[in-house]
Amino acid sequence: MDIFQIIETLGIPIAVAIGLAYALMYLIKFITKEIKADIKNLYEITVKLIDSNRKSKDETKKMYTAMNVIKDIMIKFFRNGK
């Protein structure tokens, strides 16, 4: 079908609406494809940051526990030394 036949049979407003709908569909597909990769990349970075944060918290808890044990040993040592 020729563009002029479409305009003759459907009218200018409907022909323009069809053309804009096609352009919008193409634009949405293009944007979605481009953004999908970026979102996946950002998701992976977020997961790595969360894992790093958990490891840091675990190390902090271990260090705090070790410090408390050393503190308790030193307190017992100095009390018994007197």
Secondary structure, 3 states (H helix, E strand, C coil): CCHHHHHHHHCHHHHHHHHHHHHHHHHHHHHHHHHHHHHHHHHHHHHHHHHHHHHHHHHHHHHHHHHHHHHHHHHHHHHHHC
